[in-house]
C-alpha cells in the first residue's frame, strides 16, 4: 500500500563528466546508509569531483550539519532520487527526479531539502554559475500536503512555500480551494476531501452547497455527518490540482 505520493524533476546544466561525477557521488551517499564504515575509507580514495561532492555533503560542516549529525543513516536515506545525463534542447546536463512513492515501512523518505543540498553542492564543487529551481509536492497518506520551491545557486539556497508563489484562487475563474482532513485516522471515513467553491468563506454545515463538483457532493454527505472529525483549511490552486491528480 502506498503511504504517500511525491514528485519533483529538475535539471542542472553541466558537462557529461560533471554529471557522471555527481551521479556517482549520489550512489556513494546512499551506500553510507548500509555501510557507514565506508567513511573510514574516504581518505584512501582518489580525490575526484565525486569524492569532493560526497565529502561536502557527508563529512564537512555546513549550514545543514545538524540534520546529518542527528542520524547519519536517516540523513543518507533522504537522498532518495536518481539522476541521468541528458543532452536535449536545454543543452547537456544532469536531470534529477524523485521517481517512486514512499511505501508503508519503507526506509526511504521524501526530502526536498536533501535535493536542494545536493544540487547546491554540485554547483559549488563544479563551479557552475547557474540558478536552479526545484518545485516539489508531497501528499501523505493522512491527506497532509507539502509543496514548495527551492531557488538555488552555489552562493545561496532559498525556500518558498507554494502559497507565497501562487494565488489561493484560480486566476481564470472566481473560485477558491479548500481541503478537509481527518483530525485522527478512521477506518471507514475518507482521509481528505479537496473541493472548489465560489465562496471565500466556507461553512461546513452547508458544505454540500459550496462544492462545485457533482461526484464530490455525494462524498460530502459522509463528511458533513462527521464534520466535527475534520479540519478545514484553505489551499492554493496548485495544491488543489495536486490533490486531485493523485487521489482521483
Buried (B, 14 or more C-beta within 10 A) or exposed (E): EEEBBBBBEBBBBBBEEBBBBBBBBBEBBBEBBEEEEBBEEEEEEEEEBBBBBBBBBBEEEEEBEEBBEEEBEBBBBBBBBBBEBBEEEEEBBBBBBBEEBBEEEBEBBBBBEBBBBBBBBBBBBBEBEBEBEBBBBBBBBBBEBBBBBBBBBBEEBEBEEBBEEBEBBBEEEEBBBBBBBBEEEEEEBBBBBBBBBEEEEBEBEEBBEBBEBEEBBEBBEEBBEBBEBBEBBBBBBBBBBBBBEBBE
